[in-house]
Amino acid sequence: MKILVIGASGRVGSDLVKQLLADNHQVIGTTRQDNKLFSEDNYSQLDLDITADKDAIQQQIEQDIDAVYFVAGSGGKDILEVDLHGAVKTMQAVEDKGIKRYIMLSTVFSLDTSKWENPGIADLKEYYICKHYADQWLVKNSSLDYTIVQAGALKERAGTGKITINDDNASENAIEDVATTLAAVLNAKNTSKKVFSIHNGETAIKEAIEKL
């Protein structure tokens, strides 16, 4: 497949691109960095500014893309411009292009505001508001074939290859396992129009996804 990864230089994005390239997909990664992130022949790079207007974003996206991942994040610096408005503009641009498959990395409980007073979430309230409305737009205002993967706290440690899905707590995730989960939902038809949360667990990722 020909896949656009928005946010390829991020912690999850770079791991995701590695996995997609290893699966022999043709990957276009977006980054504002000058250096090419990967040397593989099936990788190319795009300097896509998601703070630009929607038409400018749309013009840079190729027509024959099979799937789009949104794994970009502002790191708390420009959450309105990137995590909310930037994300929604990519949804609009992709939809206008006639591309259907759109996979979003989000955060646990982004759509469940009753959990926002929990320790660790209350301090990220503005970020959660942005993710909430970006996810709402994707679900309610687009006709995209979406999957939203809601991860807990991202940790830079070795992946286990195992997760728990839709558990009622906000636990931690190895970054590698988040990337593996994102790669695994690409062709999993049962994840179409689904929103689910993940954290490190005891079930192999492929098996956990198959049970959704």
N, C-alpha and C positions, 0 to 999 in steps of 0.2 A: 504494500500500500504506500501511497504518497502521503506523508503525515507532516503537518505543521505543528511545531512545539513552541508555543509562546512562553518565553521565559526559560530558554535552554541553558542559560548560564547559572541559574539558581541551584540551590542544594538538591532539591528534588528533580528539577529539570535536567541537570547534567546526568544524574543517574538514570533517569527515564530515557534520555536520548541514547545512552550507552546500550540499554536493553533493546530498544527499538532497532538500532543499527545491527546488533547481534542477531536479531530476528530477520535481518535482510530487508527491512523496510527502507524506503527512500525518505530521509528525514530532512526537513528544512527547519533549522533552529533560529529563533529570533533572540537577539541580544544587542545591547548598545556598545558592547566591547569591540575593539578594532581587530583583535587577533581571532583567527578561526579557531573554534573550540575543539573540533574533532577533525582528524586527517582522513577518515575513511572516505572511499569513493562515493558511497551512497549518502554522504552528508553534504549539505550546502547551508549557507547562512544568510540571514536577512536582518538588516538594521531597521527594525520595525518600531516606530515610536507610537505607543498606544495612548499617549497623551495628545496626539494629533487629532484632527477631526475625523469623523467616521469615513468620509469619502476618501481621504488620503490613506487611511488604513486599508480600505477595500481595494484601492488601486494596486497595492503592493502584494496582495494575496493572489496566488495563481488560481486559475479556474479549475484545474484538474486535481485539486486536493481531495483526498478521500476522508480524512479525519483531522480534527484540530484538538490539541490539548491546550488548556489554559492553566499554566502552573507558575505564572508570574506573580510577583508580590513586591510591594514597596519597601518592605522591612520597617514599616511604621512611619516612613518619611512623607509619602504622598498617597495616603490611603484613599482619599476621595478620587484623585486623578487616576490612580492605577488600579487599586483593588475593587473599586466600584465603577466609576465612569469608564475607565479603560477596559475593564472586563466586558461591560455591557456593549461598548462600541465594537469590540471584536465579535460578539454574538451577532450584532446587527449586520456587520460587514460580511461575516461568514454566511449568514442566512441570505443576504442579498446576492451572494455569489452562487447560491444554489447548493452549497455544501451542507450536508445534513448532520454528520456525526461530530459531536462536540463533547469533550470530556473535561470536566472542571475539577481542579483540586480546591477543596474548601476546608473549613475548620469545623470540628465537632460542635454540635448544638447550634450551628449558625441559623437554623430555622426554628429552633425551640427556645424562644425568649424566656421561658419559665426557668431555664437553667442558668441564666446570665448572672445571677447573684452568687453563683458558686465561686469559691476561692480559685484564683487563677484566671477566671473569665472577667470578673468585675473590673479588673485593672486594664482590660483590653476592650472596653466597651465600644470605643469609636471604631476600632477594627472590626468588631463583631457586627456593628450596625452596617458597615460597608459590605461585609460578606453576606449578611442577611439579605440585603436588597439586590445584590448582584445575583445571588442564588434564586431569589424570588423572580427576578426578571427572566432568567433562563427557564424556569419552570412554568411561569404564568404567562409570559409575554412573547415567547418564541415558539416556533414549530420545529425546533432542532431536535434531533435524536440525541438527547443528552444523557450523560451519567455524571452525577456529582459524588465525589469521594471526599468524605469529611474526616480529616485526620486530626488526632490529638497533637500533643506537643512533639515536635520533631527533634530527634536525638541523633547525633553523629556517632553511631556505633554500628557494629556488624549486624546485618540483617539475620533474622532467624528463618525466614521463609514461611512464617506462621502468623496468623492474625485472628482476632475476634471481630465479628461484624455485628453492629447494632446493639452493642452492650450499653447499659445505662450508666456509664461513667466515662469521664474524660481522662484517659490514660495516655501513656507515651507510645511513640512509634519510632522505630528505626527508619531513617530516611530511605535506606535501600528497600525496605519492605513496602513503603508507600509507593515508590517508583515501580516495584514489581506488581503491586496491585493495580496501578494505573495502566501498565502495559497489558495486564491480564484481562481487563474489562473491554479492551479494544474490539474484540470480535465475539464477546460474550453477549449473545442476543438477550439473555434474561436480565441484563443490566440496563437495557434501554428504558428511558424515562424513569430511572430509579435514583434515589438519594440514599446513601448509606454511610454509616460511620465505621471507622476501623481503629483498632489499637493492637499492639503486640498481644499475641494469644497462643493458642495451642492447636489451631487448625491450619493445615497447609493452605496457602493462598488460593490456589486453583480450586481446591475442594470447597473452601469457604464461599467463593464466588459462585460456584455451581449450585450451592444451596440457597442462594438468594431467591 
